[in-house]
Amino acid sequence: MSQDHDAIPNGPNRPGNEPVFNLPNVVLAMLLLMVAIQVALDSLLPRAAVLEIYLQTAFIPQRYAIGISGQAGPYLWSPITYSLLHGGYTHLALNSFWLAAFGAVVARRIGWVRFLVFWLLSALASAALFLAFHWGDQTVMVGASGVVSALMGAAARFAFGDGGAFRRDRAHLNPRLSIVQSLANRTVVGFLVVWFAINLLAAVGFSFGIADSAIAWEAHVGGFLFGFLAFSLFDPLRQDANSW
């Protein structure tokens, strides 16, 4: 597996023949952690224990309408721990695929420490927007899709270089676009239009045949906006493209 770095590794002549599954260690670790949790919940633990784990670690908006008294632990950690749980193997597989695709690019650019901080904060941002739309609801939200959306938003700021082409092996080396430059880039705008269109369909109830329950599009949007708008705070290359 490739090594993680806190700065941009190698240089512009980095060879482009990496294996497809050569993921950064931090991405691989998160994938394995989520798989291990799903296996334990689905196959190893008794149903009562599984229900208690979901109750304690899933994100439930009603928790915040009641207040912190008597539930300090879940009140504080569930806005993060929900991102490690999933509603089944299909849900997990879908998030894992996109995490491998976009998480790898972002992790190669910002390193494992920043990546983990990014994960925590994007989980919080995703939960915050979901909470704003579902205040007091008993809805249970789980899944890494908010974090994955944040990684997509972050990647949109730098990954579509070389005339708009996405090269998995070199995308992390591209200069970072400012927000204005990103919105003036046809490839980025096309990506944004498609992404928001898909989530708009989810908002009106279209699940694309891959979900047995409603898709938490609010969490997706919250995560994406966080990643797109705040990525420069995590990027070890402080220059925007117009200063190169």
SVG drawing of the C-alpha trace seen along z (x, -y; Angstrom):
<svg xmlns="http://www.w3.org/2000/svg" viewBox="-41 -35 51 49">
<polyline fill="none" stroke="black" stroke-width="0.4" points="0.0,0.0 1.2,-3.5 2.5,-5.6 0.6,-8.7 2.4,-12.1 1.7,-15.4 2.8,-17.2 2.5,-16.7 4.6,-13.5 7.1,-13.3 6.8,-15.7 5.3,-16.3 7.1,-13.4 5.6,-10.8 4.9,-7.6 1.3,-7.0 1.2,-3.2 -0.1,-2.7 -2.2,0.4 -6.0,-0.3 -6.2,0.7 -3.1,-1.1 -5.0,-3.2 -3.5,-5.5 -3.2,-3.8 -5.6,-6.1 -8.4,-5.4 -7.7,-1.7 -7.9,-1.8 -11.3,-3.6 -12.6,-1.1 -11.5,1.8 -12.9,0.2 -16.3,-0.3 -16.4,3.3 -15.4,4.7 -18.2,2.7 -20.8,3.9 -19.7,7.6 -20.0,7.3 -23.4,5.7 -24.7,8.0 -23.3,11.4 -21.5,11.4 -23.5,9.5 -27.0,10.4 -29.9,8.3 -30.3,6.5 -26.6,5.4 -27.0,4.2 -30.0,2.1 -28.2,0.6 -25.2,-0.3 -27.3,-2.0 -29.2,-3.9 -25.9,-5.1 -24.0,-5.9 -26.4,-6.7 -27.3,-10.4 -30.9,-11.0 -32.2,-14.6 -34.6,-14.1 -31.6,-13.7 -30.9,-17.5 -34.5,-18.6 -34.4,-16.9 -31.1,-18.2 -27.8,-16.7 -29.1,-15.7 -28.8,-11.9 -27.3,-11.3 -24.0,-13.2 -22.1,-10.5 -24.3,-9.9 -25.2,-13.6 -21.5,-14.4 -20.1,-11.5 -23.0,-10.5 -22.5,-13.4 -19.3,-11.6 -19.8,-7.9 -22.8,-7.7 -20.4,-8.1 -18.9,-4.7 -22.2,-2.8 -24.3,-1.6 -27.7,-0.3 -26.4,2.9 -23.8,4.2 -25.3,2.4 -25.1,-0.9 -21.6,-0.1 -20.4,1.0 -21.7,-2.2 -20.0,-4.5 -16.8,-2.4 -16.6,-2.7 -16.8,-6.5 -14.6,-6.8 -11.9,-4.8 -12.3,-7.0 -12.4,-10.5 -10.9,-9.8 -7.7,-8.5 -7.1,-11.6 -7.7,-13.9 -5.7,-11.8 -2.7,-11.8 -2.8,-15.6 -3.4,-16.5 -1.9,-13.5 -3.4,-11.2 -3.6,-13.6 -5.5,-16.3 -7.6,-13.6 -8.8,-12.4 -9.5,-15.9 -11.4,-16.5 -13.4,-13.4 -14.5,-14.5 -15.4,-18.0 -17.2,-17.0 -19.2,-14.4 -20.2,-17.3 -21.1,-19.6 -23.2,-16.9 -25.0,-16.1 -25.6,-19.8 -27.5,-20.4 -29.5,-17.2 -30.4,-18.4 -31.5,-21.7 -34.0,-20.0 -35.1,-17.3 -35.1,-19.1 -36.8,-16.9 -37.4,-14.0 -36.9,-10.4 -35.2,-9.7 -32.0,-7.6 -29.1,-8.6 -26.1,-6.4 -23.5,-6.2 -20.3,-7.8 -22.1,-9.4 -21.9,-12.9 -18.1,-12.5 -17.8,-11.1 -19.7,-14.1 -17.3,-16.4 -14.4,-14.6 -16.1,-15.1 -16.5,-18.8 -12.8,-19.0 -11.7,-17.2 -13.6,-19.6 -11.2,-22.3 -8.2,-20.6 -8.7,-17.2 -10.0,-18.2 -6.7,-19.5 -5.0,-19.0 -7.9,-20.6 -10.6,-19.0 -9.3,-15.4 -9.3,-13.4 -6.1,-11.3 -6.2,-9.2 -2.4,-9.0 -1.7,-12.7 -4.9,-14.6 -3.5,-15.4 -0.6,-17.3 -2.8,-19.9 -2.9,-23.5 -5.9,-24.4 -8.5,-26.5 -10.1,-29.4 -13.8,-29.1 -14.4,-31.7 -12.1,-29.9 -13.8,-26.6 -17.2,-28.1 -15.7,-29.3 -14.3,-25.9 -16.7,-24.0 -15.7,-20.6 -16.2,-21.6 -19.5,-23.2 -20.6,-20.1 -19.6,-18.0 -21.5,-20.3 -24.6,-20.3 -24.7,-16.5 -24.0,-16.0 -26.7,-18.5 -29.2,-17.1 -28.8,-13.6 -29.4,-14.9 -32.3,-16.9 -33.9,-13.7 -33.1,-12.1 -34.8,-15.1 -38.1,-14.4 -37.9,-10.7 -36.2,-9.0 -33.8,-6.4 -32.3,-5.0 -33.2,-1.5 -30.3,-1.3 -31.9,-2.3 -34.7,-0.8 -35.1,-4.0 -34.9,-7.7 -31.6,-9.1 -30.2,-11.7 -29.6,-14.3 -29.3,-17.1 -26.2,-15.4 -24.8,-15.0 -25.3,-18.7 -23.9,-19.8 -20.8,-17.6 -20.3,-18.7 -20.5,-22.4 -18.1,-22.0 -15.6,-20.2 -15.9,-22.6 -15.8,-25.8 -13.4,-24.8 -10.8,-22.7 -8.2,-25.5 -8.0,-25.2 -6.7,-21.7 -4.6,-22.0 -0.8,-22.0 -0.4,-24.0 -1.5,-27.4 -1.4,-29.0 -4.4,-29.2 -4.0,-28.6 -3.9,-32.3 -0.7,-32.7 1.2,-30.0"/>
</svg>
